[in-house]
Amino acid sequence: MKKLIILTLCLTGLLSCTKKRPAVSSTTSENDKIEATIDANNENKESILNDLPQFVAQEKLLDVILSNYKGKVVLVDFWATWCGPCMTAMKSIQPIKEEMKGKDLVFLYLTGETSPLAAFNRTYPTIAGEHYRVSDAQWKYLCNAYEIQGIPTYMVFDRKGKILDKYTGFPGTDKLKVSINKGL
């Protein structure tokens, strides 16, 4: 009798695993809303997530990334999703993006693995520009090599890839525009 009861319970459990779940759940609905918002922001903000070049030595990483934008002025923003001052500064920079639209200027955003992937995936589509998420080792190397003491840190490169200015902390839109215009 015990064997029959155990067999019945096993079959019931097996059959319950094969049942289809409802097509729509509150979680799916919430996810759809979030994805729709991200898609709408992505269309409006022109945010691009780039793959990192493979098999590139850490000491060449930033040079290789910048080579994609040869002939343009590049504002590099070292940031993190958890950094309040970073997020506030990005909002302050938005008018510069609008004012300089159509010029040979690229807004490039670098973050590391301290920005949790889920938070990064929710955040980057809302920020117009070119985005790269580097490994922890690459982040540490870049911070050491370029003497990045904190975030946000901004570096402005001219059309030839030469660094014009570097700021730790948000310097204000006026200073950033002066640096950008030096390169343009």
N, CA, C and O of each residue as an XYZ file, in Angstrom:
736
protein
N       0.823     -1.191      0.000
C       0.000      0.000      0.000
C       0.877      1.269      0.000
O       0.585      2.237     -0.702
N       1.976      1.240      0.816
C       2.869      2.390      0.868
C       3.462      2.672     -0.505
O       3.583      3.829     -0.909
N       3.835      1.603     -1.230
C       4.424      1.767     -2.559
C       3.431      2.421     -3.508
O       3.822      3.258     -4.322
N       2.163      2.060     -3.423
C       1.136      2.635     -4.283
C       0.943      4.120     -3.982
O       0.776      4.923     -4.900
N       0.965      4.484     -2.715
C       0.811      5.892     -2.330
C       2.010      6.700     -2.811
O       1.842      7.798     -3.343
N       3.217      6.172     -2.632
C       4.427      6.874     -3.068
C       4.426      7.022     -4.581
O       4.771      8.083     -5.101
N       4.041      5.965     -5.293
C       3.982      6.026     -6.759
C       2.958      7.061     -7.214
O       3.213      7.798     -8.166
N       1.820      7.129     -6.556
C       0.781      8.097     -6.898
C       1.286      9.527     -6.659
O       1.062     10.410     -7.486
N       1.961      9.751     -5.537
C       2.501     11.076     -5.242
C       3.564     11.486     -6.267
O       3.603     12.639     -6.696
N       4.411     10.552     -6.650
C       5.450     10.851     -7.644
C       4.837     11.208     -8.987
O       5.265     12.169     -9.627
N       3.839     10.445     -9.422
C       3.185     10.722    -10.697
C       2.457     12.065    -10.657
O       2.486     12.825    -11.625
N       1.805     12.348     -9.529
C       1.111     13.628     -9.394
C       2.115     14.777     -9.471
O       1.867     15.776    -10.146
N       3.239     14.637     -8.784
C       4.279     15.664     -8.827
C       4.848     15.840    -10.223
O       5.087     16.965    -10.662
N       5.067     14.733    -10.925
C       5.605     14.794    -12.280
C       4.633     15.483    -13.222
O       5.036     16.319    -14.030
N       3.356     15.138    -13.122
C       2.349     15.743    -13.993
C       2.184     17.233    -13.695
O       1.949     18.027    -14.605
N       2.306     17.610    -12.429
C       2.143     19.033    -12.104
C       3.298     19.863    -12.662
O       3.135     21.056    -12.918
N       4.451     19.249    -12.850
C       5.590     19.971    -13.412
C       5.426     20.238    -14.899
O       6.030     21.168    -15.433
N       4.618     19.434    -15.568
C       4.464     19.609    -17.005
C       3.313     20.533    -17.367
O       3.133     20.848    -18.543
N       2.531     20.974    -16.391
C       1.435     21.888    -16.686
C       1.980     23.231    -17.123
O       2.996     23.702    -16.612
N       1.299     23.838    -18.068
C       1.711     25.166    -18.517
C       1.269     26.201    -17.503
O       0.184     26.119    -16.927
N       2.127     27.164    -17.305
C       1.794     28.265    -16.406
C       0.975     29.294    -17.187
O       1.014     29.306    -18.417
N       0.245     30.143    -16.498
C      -0.500     31.191    -17.188
C       0.453     32.063    -18.007
O       1.577     32.333    -17.585
N       0.002     32.494    -19.161
C       0.838     33.274    -20.077
C       1.233     34.620    -19.498
O       2.337     35.097    -19.763
N       0.368     35.241    -18.720
C       0.653     36.572    -18.198
C       0.589     36.522    -16.685
O      -0.369     36.015    -16.101
N       1.615     37.052    -16.070
C       1.601     37.179    -14.624
C       1.887     38.634    -14.294
O       2.256     39.420    -15.166
N       1.716     38.980    -13.036
C       1.978     40.370    -12.672
C       3.447     40.714    -12.885
O       3.772     41.845    -13.246
N       4.344     39.741    -12.664
C       5.774     39.985    -12.880
C       6.054     40.214    -14.354
O       6.800     41.126    -14.708
N       5.470     39.404    -15.211
C       5.667     39.576    -16.649
C       5.145     40.931    -17.090
O       5.782     41.625    -17.883
N       3.984     41.304    -16.573
C       3.399     42.591    -16.920
C       4.320     43.731    -16.471
O       4.537     44.686    -17.217
N       4.853     43.632    -15.270
C       5.781     44.655    -14.771
C       7.036     44.703    -15.638
O       7.512     45.781    -15.992
N       7.570     43.529    -15.976
C       8.767     43.478    -16.827
C       8.495     44.093    -18.188
O       9.333     44.820    -18.721
N       7.335     43.809    -18.752
C       6.978     44.391    -20.046
C       6.930     45.915    -19.971
O       7.386     46.600    -20.887
N       6.377     46.442    -18.881
C       6.307     47.893    -18.706
C       7.707     48.492    -18.611
O       7.994     49.523    -19.218
N       8.579     47.833    -17.839
C       9.957     48.316    -17.684
C      10.679     48.279    -19.025
O      11.350     49.241    -19.398
N      10.544     47.169    -19.751
C      11.191     47.052    -21.062
C      10.664     48.107    -22.036
O      11.434     48.669    -22.814
N       9.374     48.373    -21.998
C       8.798     49.394    -22.881
C       9.361     50.773    -22.545
O       9.662     51.565    -23.438
N       9.500     51.051    -21.245
C      10.085     52.326    -20.826
C      11.530     52.438    -21.287
O      11.944     53.481    -21.793
N      12.296     51.370    -21.115
C      13.693     51.372    -21.549
C      13.765     51.566    -23.055
O      14.576     52.353    -23.543
N      12.911     50.844    -23.804
C      12.906     50.991    -25.266
C      12.576     52.422    -25.670
O      13.209     52.976    -26.569
N      11.592     53.018    -25.012
C      11.218     54.399    -25.335
C      12.369     55.345    -25.021
O      12.681     56.235    -25.811
N      12.996     55.150    -23.870
C      14.140     55.992    -23.513
C      15.290     55.778    -24.480
O      15.975     56.727    -24.862
N      15.498     54.537    -24.873
C      16.588     54.222    -25.790
C      16.392     54.930    -27.122
O      17.344     55.463    -27.693
N      15.167     54.937    -27.615
C      14.883     55.612    -28.882
C      15.100     57.114    -28.752
O      15.615     57.756    -29.667
N      14.711     57.661    -27.628
C      14.821     59.097    -27.431
C      16.234     59.542    -27.095
O      16.620     60.662    -27.430
N      17.001     58.706    -26.450
C      18.294     59.120    -25.919
C      19.479     58.685    -26.776
O      20.592     59.157    -26.549
N      19.281     57.814    -27.737
C      20.366     57.352    -28.587
C      21.508     56.766    -27.764
O      22.666     57.153    -27.919
N      21.168     55.841    -26.900
C      22.125     55.168    -26.047
C      22.604     53.902    -26.738
O      21.795     53.128    -27.249
N      23.920     53.687    -26.757
C      24.485     52.530    -27.448
C      25.401     51.777    -26.493
O      26.331     52.357    -25.933
N      25.142     50.488    -26.307
C      26.005     49.630    -25.498
C      26.974     48.941    -26.443
O      26.559     48.235    -27.363
N      28.251     49.144    -26.219
C      29.285     48.581    -27.081
C      29.960     47.397    -26.422
O      30.126     47.358    -25.203
N      30.347     46.436    -27.237
C      31.145     45.330    -26.754
C      32.580     45.801    -26.623
O      33.060     46.612    -27.416
N      33.247     45.290    -25.626
C      34.658     45.607    -25.473
C      35.468     44.844    -26.505
O      35.132     43.710    -26.844
N      36.526     45.451    -27.004
C      37.384     44.729    -27.933
C      38.001     43.526    -27.219
O      38.428     43.628    -26.068
N      38.042     42.407    -27.901
C      38.592     41.199    -27.286
C      40.088     41.117    -27.511
O      40.617     41.645    -28.490
N      40.753     40.453    -26.598
C      42.184     40.177    -26.699
C      43.020     41.453    -26.796
O      44.010     41.503    -27.526
N      42.614     42.472    -26.060
C      43.359     43.721    -26.023
C      44.003     43.836    -24.644
O      43.341     43.654    -23.622
N      45.281     44.135    -24.629
C      45.981     44.329    -23.360
C      45.365     45.509    -22.622
O      44.948     46.488    -23.240
N      45.312     45.413    -21.311
C      44.701     46.471    -20.504
C      45.306     47.834    -20.792
O      44.599     48.842    -20.822
N      46.617     47.863    -21.006
C      47.273     49.160    -21.234
C      46.885     49.786    -22.569
O      47.153     50.966    -22.793
N      46.263     49.021    -23.455
C      45.824     49.541    -24.757
C      44.310     49.738    -24.826
O      43.801     50.266    -25.815
N      43.588     49.320    -23.788
C      42.125     49.299    -23.832
C      41.510     50.658    -24.165
O      40.707     50.753    -25.093
N      41.867     51.698    -23.435
C      41.258     53.003    -23.689
C      41.652     53.524    -25.068
O      40.830     54.126    -25.758
N      42.897     53.301    -25.475
C      43.328     53.728    -26.817
C      42.509     53.037    -27.899
O      42.114     53.667    -28.880
N      42.253     51.740    -27.720
C      41.473     50.993    -28.716
C      40.032     51.495    -28.741
O      39.450     51.661    -29.812
N      39.462     51.736    -27.574
C      38.092     52.269    -27.527
C      38.047     53.637    -28.203
O      37.169     53.890    -29.027
N      38.985     54.517    -27.864
C      38.997     55.864    -28.445
C      39.233     55.838    -29.953
O      38.776     56.736    -30.661
N      39.938     54.823    -30.455
C      40.208     54.745    -31.901
C      38.915     54.605    -32.713
O      38.893     54.914    -33.905
N      37.855     54.145    -32.076
C      36.546     54.046    -32.749
C      35.959     55.423    -33.045
O      35.028     55.541    -33.842
N      36.493     56.455    -32.415
C      35.931     57.791    -32.532
C      36.962     58.783    -33.069
O      36.905     59.978    -32.781
N      37.901     58.264    -33.851
C      38.957     59.105    -34.433
C      38.333     60.259    -35.213
O      37.357     60.079    -35.940
N      38.905     61.430    -35.050
C      38.399     62.609    -35.743
C      37.292     63.317    -34.982
O      36.753     64.317    -35.455
N      36.945     62.801    -33.795
C      35.907     63.428    -32.979
C      36.466     63.773    -31.605
O      37.410     63.144    -31.129
N      35.885     64.754    -30.994
C      36.201     65.075    -29.605
C      35.410     64.083    -28.751
O      34.245     63.801    -29.029
N      36.056     63.561    -27.712
C      35.403     62.554    -26.869
C      35.439     63.012    -25.409
O      36.497     63.322    -24.863
N      34.261     63.045    -24.799
C      34.143     63.284    -23.369
C      33.923     61.920    -22.724
O      32.883     61.294    -22.923
N      34.906     61.464    -21.951
C      34.795     60.178    -21.259
C      34.337     60.447    -19.835
O      34.916     61.267    -19.122
N      33.284     59.740    -19.434
C      32.717     59.871    -18.099
C      32.900     58.533    -17.384
O      32.283     57.538    -17.765
N      33.750     58.504    -16.341
C      33.899     57.323    -15.493
C      32.826     57.439    -14.415
O      32.797     58.416    -13.667
N      31.945     56.443    -14.336
C      30.781     56.544    -13.467
C      30.392     55.183    -12.918
O      30.998     54.170    -13.266
N      29.380     55.161    -12.059
C      28.790     53.919    -11.547
C      27.314     54.155    -11.282
O      26.886     55.276    -11.010
N      26.549     53.082    -11.365
C      25.105     53.183    -11.170
C      24.742     53.616     -9.757
O      23.713     54.260     -9.553
N      25.564     53.273     -8.792
C      25.281     53.571     -7.387
C      25.777     54.953     -6.970
O      25.584     55.356     -5.823
N      26.402     55.668     -7.867
C      27.029     56.961     -7.562
C      26.022     58.101     -7.774
O      25.738     58.483     -8.910
N      25.494     58.631     -6.685
C      24.531     59.728     -6.768
C      25.060     60.943     -7.516
O      24.372     61.465     -8.394
N      26.276     61.412     -7.191
C      26.819     62.564     -7.926
C      26.977     62.289     -9.426
O      26.829     63.198    -10.242
N      27.277     61.038     -9.789
C      27.393     60.681    -11.211
C      26.047     60.886    -11.908
O      25.969     61.498    -12.973
N      25.000     60.366    -11.287
C      23.675     60.429    -11.899
C      23.167     61.875    -11.972
O      22.538     62.264    -12.956
N      23.439     62.656    -10.943
C      23.031     64.062    -10.948
C      23.766     64.833    -12.048
O      23.173     65.646    -12.756
N      25.067     64.562    -12.176
C      25.860     65.253    -13.200
C      25.376     64.905    -14.606
O      25.367     65.760    -15.492
N      24.978     63.664    -14.807
C      24.486     63.273    -16.141
C      23.272     64.096    -16.544
O      23.121     64.471    -17.707
N      22.410     64.373    -15.577
C      21.249     65.223    -15.872
C      21.692     66.646    -16.203
O      21.125     67.290    -17.085
N      22.712     67.133    -15.488
C      23.223     68.483    -15.740
C      23.885     68.599    -17.106
O      23.875     69.670    -17.712
N      24.458     67.507    -17.593
C      25.165     67.512    -18.880
C      24.198     67.460    -20.067
O      24.580     67.794    -21.188
N      22.979     67.051    -19.833
C      22.003     66.907    -20.914
C      21.883     68.151    -21.805
O      21.830     68.005    -23.026
N      21.839     69.365    -21.246
C      21.766     70.548    -22.119
C      22.981     70.690    -23.057
O      22.843     71.189    -24.174
N      24.164     70.253    -22.606
C      25.345     70.298    -23.477
C      25.127     69.380    -24.674
O      25.467     69.725    -25.805
N      24.560     68.216    -24.412
C      24.296     67.263    -25.497
C      23.348     67.870    -26.523
O      23.553     67.732    -27.728
N      22.323     68.534    -26.043
C      21.366     69.159    -26.947
C      22.013     70.306    -27.725
O      21.827     70.429    -28.935
N      22.767     71.139    -27.021
C      23.406     72.301    -27.621
C      24.441     71.894    -28.681
O      24.597     72.586    -29.688
N      25.129     70.805    -28.465
C      26.222     70.406    -29.355
C      25.850     69.255    -30.292
O      26.713     68.647    -30.923
N      24.564     68.974    -30.368
C      24.097     67.925    -31.261
C      24.527     68.234    -32.697
O      24.411     69.370    -33.158
N      25.017     67.228    -33.387
C      25.438     67.404    -34.768
C      26.898     67.785    -34.917
O      27.416     67.823    -36.033
N      27.570     68.067    -33.808
C      28.999     68.375    -33.865
C      29.782     67.083    -33.713
O      29.230     66.060    -33.309
N      31.060     67.129    -34.036
C      31.908     65.939    -33.929
C      32.310     65.700    -32.482
O      33.472     65.856    -32.107
N      31.325     65.320    -31.681
C      31.500     65.120    -30.244
C      30.833     63.820    -29.842
O      29.707     63.533    -30.250
N      31.541     63.031    -29.034
C      31.019     61.758    -28.533
C      31.023     61.797    -27.010
O      32.010     62.191    -26.388
N      29.914     61.387    -26.424
C      29.826     61.221    -24.981
C      30.010     59.736    -24.708
O      29.169     58.918    -25.080
N      31.114     59.395    -24.055
C      31.477     57.999    -23.828
C      31.446     57.711    -22.332
O      32.044     58.440    -21.541
N      30.755     56.659    -21.952
C      30.562     56.318    -20.545
C      31.227     54.986    -20.237
O      30.972     53.984    -20.905
N      32.092     54.983    -19.208
C      32.770     53.769    -18.757
C      32.366     53.469    -17.324
O      32.418     54.341    -16.456
N      31.967     52.238    -17.088
C      31.686     51.793    -15.733
C      32.257     50.397    -15.571
O      32.580     49.724    -16.550
N      32.377     49.975    -14.327
C      32.933     48.658    -14.038
C      31.908     47.735    -13.423
O      30.711     48.020    -13.402
N      32.407     46.625    -12.925
C      31.537     45.597    -12.363
C      30.969     45.973    -10.993
O      30.124     45.254    -10.460
N      31.425     47.094    -10.415
C      30.790     47.528     -9.168
C      29.385     48.044     -9.438
O      28.565     48.149     -8.525
N      29.115     48.367    -10.701
C      27.742     48.668    -11.115
C      27.088     47.329    -11.403
O      27.385     46.706    -12.423
N      26.196     46.871    -10.518
C      25.582     45.565    -10.756
C      24.955     45.498    -12.154
O      24.368     46.470    -12.630
N      25.089     44.350    -12.791
C      24.642     44.203    -14.173
C      23.176     44.578    -14.349
O      22.830     45.262    -15.313
N      22.319     44.149    -13.447
C      20.888     44.476    -13.574
C      20.667     45.989    -13.492
O      19.888     46.551    -14.262
N      21.349     46.635    -12.565
C      21.215     48.095    -12.433
C      21.784     48.786    -13.663
O      21.200     49.748    -14.162
N      22.909     48.308    -14.150
C      23.509     48.883    -15.353
C      22.556     48.745    -16.541
O      22.344     49.703    -17.285
N      21.985     47.558    -16.716
C      21.071     47.323    -17.841
C      19.816     48.180    -17.762
O      19.233     48.516    -18.792
N      19.393     48.536    -16.557
C      18.240     49.434    -16.405
C      18.629     50.888    -16.656
O      17.817     51.677    -17.139
N      19.867     51.240    -16.328
C      20.283     52.641    -16.323
C      20.833     53.128    -17.653
O      20.448     54.200    -18.121
N      21.729     52.359    -18.273
C      22.420     52.902    -19.449
C      21.487     53.321    -20.583
O      21.799     54.281    -21.286
N      20.343     52.636    -20.795
C      19.494     53.088    -21.905
C      18.913     54.489    -21.714
O      18.448     55.104    -22.674
N      18.937     54.989    -20.495
C      18.388     56.319    -20.231
C      19.431     57.422    -20.401
O      19.128     58.601    -20.221
N      20.661     57.034    -20.749
C      21.765     57.988    -20.868
C      22.269     57.987    -22.305
O      22.855     57.004    -22.759
N      22.048     59.070    -23.011
C      22.489     59.159    -24.402
C      24.006     59.122    -24.462
O      24.687     59.845    -23.734
N      24.526     58.274    -25.333
C      25.970     58.192    -25.503
C      26.421     56.772    -25.782
O      25.612     55.861    -25.955
N      27.715     56.612    -25.820
C      28.355     55.324    -26.068
C      28.751     54.734    -24.714
O      29.399     55.401    -23.909
N      28.361     53.487    -24.469
C      28.582     52.865    -23.163
C      29.460     51.631    -23.258
O      29.348     50.829    -24.185
N      30.343     51.501    -22.265
C      31.184     50.320    -22.113
C      31.161     49.927    -20.642
O      31.286     50.776    -19.760
N      30.999     48.632    -20.388
C      31.088     48.092    -19.019
C      32.319     47.204    -18.995
O      32.354     46.162    -19.650
N      33.326     47.614    -18.240
C      34.603     46.914    -18.219
C      34.675     45.962    -17.035
O      33.907     46.079    -16.080
N      35.595     45.033    -17.108
C      35.787     44.087    -16.007
C      36.405     44.802    -14.812
O      36.903     45.922    -14.929
N      36.363     44.144    -13.676
C      36.945     44.712    -12.468
C      38.441     44.973    -12.657
O      38.943     46.019    -12.245
N      39.149     44.035    -13.272
C      40.586     44.206    -13.505
C      40.853     45.378    -14.450
O      41.789     46.148    -14.233
N      40.043     45.515    -15.491
C      40.214     46.628    -16.437
C      39.926     47.960    -15.748
O      40.646     48.937    -15.957
N      38.882     48.002    -14.933
C      38.529     49.222    -14.201
C      39.684     49.643    -13.296
O      40.080     50.808    -13.282
N      40.220     48.681    -12.541
C      41.332     48.990    -11.637
C      42.537     49.494    -12.423
O      43.198     50.447    -12.011
N      42.818     48.858    -13.547
C      43.943     49.301    -14.360
C      43.729     50.739    -14.847
O      44.615     51.582    -14.710
N      42.551     51.012    -15.414
C      42.265     52.358    -15.932
C      42.362     53.409    -14.823
O      42.906     54.494    -15.031
N      41.832     53.075    -13.650
C      41.889     54.023    -12.532
C      43.326     54.309    -12.116
O      43.678     55.451    -11.822
N      44.151     53.272    -12.093
C      45.561     53.472    -11.734
C      46.307     54.214    -12.836
O      47.033     55.170    -12.558
N      46.139     53.791    -14.065
C      46.880     54.366    -15.189
C      46.542     55.835    -15.413
O      47.416     56.632    -15.755
N      45.274     56.194    -15.221
C      44.841     57.574    -15.481
C      44.622     58.367    -14.193
O      44.032     59.447    -14.209
N      45.109     57.814    -13.074
C      45.043     58.472    -11.772
C      43.642     58.965    -11.444
O      43.434     60.122    -11.081
N      42.699     58.062    -11.582
C      41.307     58.385    -11.262
C      41.114     58.132     -9.773
O      41.157     56.994     -9.305
N      40.901     59.222     -9.043
C      40.820     59.165     -7.584
C      39.397     58.977     -7.072
O      39.201     58.617     -5.911
N      38.411     59.216     -7.918
C      37.018     59.093     -7.519
C      36.129     59.282     -8.730
O      36.582     59.653     -9.813
N      34.857     59.018     -8.516
C      33.903     59.199     -9.612
C      32.823     60.166     -9.153
O      32.510     60.229     -7.965
N      32.262     60.907    -10.073
C      32.567     60.885    -11.505
C      33.921     61.533    -11.804
O      34.349     62.467    -11.126
N      34.567     61.016    -12.820
C      35.763     61.630    -13.381
C      35.518     61.808    -14.866
O      34.984     60.921    -15.532
N      35.913     62.962    -15.376
C      35.710     63.295    -16.792
C      37.058     63.530    -17.444
O      37.939     64.172    -16.871
N      37.207     63.005    -18.644
C      38.399     63.252    -19.448
C      37.933     63.690    -20.827
O      37.071     63.053    -21.433
N      38.509     64.782    -21.317
C      38.160     65.283    -22.645
C      39.360     65.046    -23.552
O      40.475     65.477    -23.260
N      39.105     64.344    -24.669
C      40.134     64.027    -25.653
C      39.869     64.807    -26.938
O      38.721     64.981    -27.346
N      40.954     65.277    -27.576
C      40.795     65.986    -28.841
C      40.608     64.999    -29.994
O      40.552     63.789    -29.775
N      40.513     65.502    -31.191
C      40.238     64.686    -32.375
C      41.336     63.663    -32.662
O      41.097     62.668    -33.346
N      42.536     63.907    -32.142
C      43.656     62.978    -32.359
C      43.823     61.996    -31.202
O      44.731     61.164    -31.218
N      42.953     62.090    -30.205
C      43.028     61.178    -29.065
C      43.927     61.662    -27.939
O      44.238     60.901    -27.023
N      44.346     62.919    -27.997
C      45.192     63.499    -26.954
C      44.289     64.083    -25.863
O      43.300     64.759    -26.144
N      44.658     63.802    -24.623
C      43.841     64.305    -23.520
C      44.018     65.817    -23.378
O      45.136     66.331    -23.334
N      42.890     66.505    -23.309
C      42.891     67.961    -23.151
C      42.726     68.363    -21.690
O      43.462     69.210    -21.183
N      41.758     67.752    -21.022
C      41.460     68.099    -19.638
C      40.939     66.873    -18.897
O      40.392     65.944    -19.493
N      41.126     66.901    -17.578
C      40.611     65.838    -16.713
C      40.048     66.490    -15.456
O      40.670     67.381    -14.877
N      38.874     66.042    -15.039
C      38.229     66.583    -13.848
C      37.758     65.436    -12.965
O      37.110     64.504    -13.441
N      38.081     65.506    -11.687
C      37.515     64.569    -10.724
C      36.392     65.312    -10.028
O      36.607     66.369     -9.436
N      35.203     64.760    -10.100
C      34.014     65.454     -9.636
C      33.467     66.287    -10.777
O      34.194     66.651    -11.701
N      32.196     66.584    -10.707
C      31.559     67.355    -11.776
C      32.039     68.793    -11.722
O      31.818     69.479    -10.724
N      32.706     69.272    -12.799
C      33.259     70.629    -12.773
C      32.249     71.716    -13.124
O      32.545     72.906    -13.010
N      31.071     71.311    -13.544
C      30.066     72.257    -14.012
C      30.028     72.270    -15.526
O      31.010     71.935    -16.188
N      28.894     72.658    -16.063
C      28.725     72.620    -17.525
C      29.612     73.629    -18.235
O      30.079     73.362    -19.342
N      29.852     74.775    -17.626
C      30.680     75.797    -18.287
C      32.099     75.294    -18.529
O      32.631     75.453    -19.628
N      32.719     74.688    -17.514
C      34.074     74.164    -17.682
C      34.111     73.043    -18.714
O      35.032     72.976    -19.529
N      33.110     72.160    -18.681
C      33.084     71.070    -19.665
C      32.958     71.622    -21.080
O      33.620     71.140    -21.998
N      32.112     72.626    -21.256
C      31.950     73.223    -22.605
C      33.247     73.869    -23.071
O      33.590     73.761    -24.248
N      33.970     74.528    -22.193
C      35.251     75.132    -22.564
C      36.219     74.041    -23.030
O      36.886     74.185    -24.055
N      36.284     72.956    -22.269
C      37.175     71.844    -22.637
C      36.784     71.230    -23.955
O      37.645     70.960    -24.792
N      35.505     71.003    -24.157
C      35.012     70.417    -25.406
C      35.324     71.342    -26.577
O      35.798     70.889    -27.619
N      35.061     72.626    -26.410
C      35.286     73.585    -27.487
C      36.769     73.717    -27.854
O      37.092     74.041    -28.997
N      37.676     73.470    -26.894
C      39.109     73.459    -27.198
C      39.417     72.406    -28.261
O      40.270     72.603    -29.126
N      38.706     71.290    -28.175
C      38.951     70.188    -29.103
C      38.227     70.348    -30.430
O      38.684     69.844    -31.457
N      37.100     71.050    -30.411
C      36.321     71.223    -31.632
C      36.983     72.256    -32.528
O      36.478     72.547    -33.612
